[in-house]
Amino acid sequence: MKSSSMAFRVFLLAVLLLASPFLSGVRCQADSEADLDDVVADVIKGHEEAETVDEDIPDFRSWASAPGVDTVCIFPKNFAKLILAGEESEVLVGLKNEGESKLTVIALRASLHLPFDHNLLVQNLTVQQFYNGSVPVSAQATFPYLFSVSKYLQPGTFDLVGTIMYEINQKPYQSTFYNGTVEVVEAGGLLSIESVFLICLGLGLLALSGLWVYGQIQNFSKKTKRAPKVEVGTGTRDASMDEWLEGTAYAQSSKATKKKK
């Protein structure tokens, strides 16, 4: 089962990569400004019409994932997962139905959280509702999801949680298509104030290191120049040495030599 699931993910990723320039796959009419409460209310209303009024309708946060449904997603032309604050970003969501019944996609939604605690919600993103988004048994489909984060959001690393909501036999389900880290950057450029500060700090440290190495080389050169030199040559003979040699054969031969000169 694991190998087949992995093979599906690899195959579906390849399909998504081929589909990304043209947004091929299943094209559904979508309302990107739909509110999640309205979407859930429509689903609950449909259940109330199909079931008895006394039966409890589960909250969407408790919707489980249906067996036989697998999802995968890619960020087309954005493998670094850089999200420009205030600008629209896109995710292609691939869904494969290996269950026993046809499923109908209700909506796509996502939210931003702090990476160290998912209970700390940063922003609820667009709820994109779909119509006629049915996926037959043993079929796969691609759904584009467009979202944007607030332009006032401080650049940094956040966790993005994306969910696809669907129905099977009038019972609601949801599956997480992405739960990972993204980098939010300023729309004016890929370099934030913190990045510029870190780059300047790194350049300053490199400059200080270069000055320190240059100073060490200069000190070593000065020590080499100050080393004492050993002079080899003749020197004056000490007077005490002449007195000590007085009367010896060496002194007489020296006197004879001087007289000849």
C-alpha positions in Angstrom: 0.0 0.0 0.0 2.8 2.4 0.9 4.6 1.8 -2.5 1.3 2.3 -4.4 0.6 5.5 -2.5 4.2 6.8 -3.2 3.9 5.9 -6.8 0.6 7.8 -7.0 2.2 10.9 -5.4 5.1 10.8 -7.9 2.7 10.3 -10.8 0.4 13.0 -9.7 3.2 15.5 -9.1 4.4 14.9 -12.7 0.8 15.5 -13.9 0.6 18.7 -11.8 3.9 19.9 -13.2 2.7 19.4 -16.7 -0.6 21.0 -15.9 0.7 24.1 -14.2 1.3 26.2 -17.2 -2.2 25.6 -18.6 -4.1 24.9 -15.3 -5.4 21.7 -16.9 -7.3 19.0 -15.2 -10.8 19.5 -13.7 -11.9 23.1 -14.2 -14.6 24.1 -11.8 -16.4 27.4 -11.3 -15.1 28.8 -8.1 -16.0 31.7 -5.8 -12.7 32.7 -4.2 -14.4 35.2 -1.8 -16.7 32.6 -0.3 -16.9 32.6 3.5 -16.2 29.3 5.3 -19.3 29.7 7.5 -21.5 30.1 4.4 -19.9 27.0 2.8 -20.5 24.9 6.0 -24.0 26.3 6.3 -24.8 25.1 2.8 -23.5 21.7 3.6 -25.4 21.4 6.8 -28.6 22.7 5.1 -28.2 19.9 2.6 -27.8 17.3 5.3 -30.9 18.6 7.2 -32.9 18.2 4.0 -31.7 14.7 3.4 -31.6 13.4 7.0 -33.8 13.6 10.0 -33.7 16.9 12.0 -32.8 15.1 15.2 -29.6 13.8 13.8 -26.5 15.8 14.8 -24.5 17.4 12.1 -20.7 17.4 12.9 -18.7 20.6 13.0 -16.4 21.0 10.0 -13.3 21.0 12.3 -14.1 17.4 13.2 -14.6 16.1 9.6 -12.3 13.2 9.0 -10.5 12.1 5.9 -12.4 9.5 3.7 -10.7 6.2 3.1 -9.3 5.7 -0.4 -8.8 9.5 -1.0 -5.3 10.7 -1.5 -4.0 14.2 -2.1 -0.8 15.9 -3.2 0.0 19.5 -4.1 2.7 21.7 -5.7 3.5 25.4 -5.8 3.9 25.9 -9.6 7.0 27.9 -10.6 7.6 28.5 -6.8 9.5 25.5 -5.5 11.1 27.7 -2.8 7.6 28.3 -1.4 8.1 32.1 -1.2 4.8 33.9 -0.5 4.7 37.6 -1.4 2.7 39.5 1.2 -0.3 41.2 -0.4 0.0 39.4 -3.7 -1.8 36.3 -5.0 -0.2 32.9 -4.7 -1.2 29.6 -6.3 -1.2 26.0 -5.3 -2.3 23.1 -7.5 -4.0 20.4 -5.5 -4.2 16.9 -6.9 -6.8 14.5 -5.6 -7.3 10.8 -6.4 -10.5 8.9 -5.6 -9.8 5.2 -4.9 -13.0 4.8 -2.8 -16.2 3.0 -3.6 -18.3 6.1 -4.4 -18.0 9.3 -6.4 -16.9 12.3 -4.3 -17.9 16.0 -4.7 -15.4 18.7 -3.8 -16.9 21.5 -1.7 -14.2 23.9 -1.1 -10.5 24.6 -0.5 -9.2 26.5 2.5 -5.9 27.3 4.2 -4.6 29.1 7.2 -1.3 30.5 8.5 0.1 29.5 11.9 3.2 30.2 14.0 5.6 27.3 13.4 6.3 26.5 17.0 2.5 26.3 18.0 -0.3 25.6 15.5 -2.8 26.8 18.1 -1.6 30.4 17.5 -3.5 31.3 14.3 -1.9 34.1 12.3 -4.4 34.4 9.5 -7.3 32.6 7.9 -6.8 32.6 4.1 -9.3 32.4 1.3 -12.1 29.9 1.2 -12.5 28.8 -2.4 -15.8 27.2 -3.1 -16.3 24.8 -6.0 -19.3 23.8 -8.0 -19.6 20.7 -10.1 -16.3 19.5 -8.7 -17.1 15.8 -8.8 -14.4 13.1 -9.0 -15.6 9.6 -10.1 -14.2 6.4 -8.7 -10.7 5.5 -9.8 -10.2 9.0 -11.2 -8.0 11.9 -10.4 -8.4 15.6 -10.7 -6.5 18.9 -10.3 -7.9 21.9 -8.4 -6.2 25.3 -8.5 -6.2 27.2 -5.1 -5.5 30.9 -5.1 -4.8 32.8 -1.9 -3.1 35.9 -0.6 -1.7 36.8 2.8 -2.1 40.2 4.4 0.3 42.9 3.0 0.8 44.1 6.6 2.1 40.7 7.7 5.6 40.8 9.1 8.0 38.8 6.8 9.2 35.5 8.3 8.6 31.8 8.4 5.1 30.4 9.0 3.3 27.1 8.8 0.7 26.8 6.0 -2.1 24.3 6.6 -4.3 23.6 3.5 -7.5 21.5 3.5 -9.8 20.2 0.8 -13.4 19.6 1.8 -15.6 17.2 0.0 -18.7 15.0 0.2 -19.2 11.3 -0.4 -22.8 10.0 -0.3 -23.9 13.3 1.3 -21.4 12.8 4.1 -18.8 15.6 4.6 -15.0 14.9 4.8 -11.8 16.8 4.6 -8.2 16.0 3.8 -5.1 18.0 4.5 -3.2 18.6 1.2 -0.4 20.7 2.7 1.0 21.1 6.2 4.4 22.7 6.1 6.6 25.7 6.2 6.4 28.7 3.8 8.5 31.9 3.7 6.5 35.2 3.6 8.5 38.0 2.1 7.8 41.6 1.2 6.2 42.3 -2.1 8.7 45.0 -2.9 11.6 42.5 -3.0 12.8 39.2 -1.8 15.1 40.9 0.8 13.5 41.9 4.0 14.9 44.3 6.6 16.2 41.4 8.7 17.9 39.8 5.7 19.6 43.1 4.8 20.8 43.5 8.4 22.1 39.9 8.5 23.9 40.4 5.2 25.5 43.7 6.4 26.5 42.0 9.7 28.1 39.1 7.8 30.1 41.5 5.5 31.2 43.5 8.6 32.5 40.3 10.3 34.3 39.3 7.1 36.0 42.8 7.0 37.1 42.5 10.6 38.5 39.0 10.0 40.5 40.3 7.0 41.9 43.2 9.1 42.9 40.8 11.9 44.7 38.5 9.4 46.4 41.4 7.8 47.6 42.7 11.2 49.0 39.2 12.1 50.9 39.1 8.9 52.4 42.6 9.5 53.5 41.6 13.1 55.2 38.5 11.8 57.1 40.5 9.1 58.3 43.0 11.8 59.6 40.2 14.0 61.5 38.7 11.1 63.2 42.0 10.3 64.2 42.5 14.0 66.0 39.2 14.3 69.8 39.7 15.2 72.3 39.2 12.4 75.5 37.2 13.0 78.5 39.0 11.5 81.5 36.9 10.4 84.8 38.6 9.9 88.1 39.7 11.6 88.0 41.7 14.8 90.5 43.5 16.9 92.6 41.4 19.2 92.3 42.0 22.8 95.3 43.6 24.6 95.2 40.9 27.4 95.7 38.3 24.7 98.9 40.0 23.6 100.2 40.1 27.1 99.4 36.5 27.6 101.3 35.6 24.4 104.3 37.8 25.4 107.5 35.8 25.3 106.1 32.8 23.3 107.3 31.6 19.9 104.1 33.0 18.4 104.9 36.5 19.7 108.5 36.4 18.4 107.4 35.2 14.9 104.8 38.0 14.8 107.5 40.6 15.7 109.8 39.2 13.0 107.0 39.4 10.4 106.2 43.0 11.4 109.9 43.9 11.0 110.1 42.4 7.5 107.1 44.5 6.5 
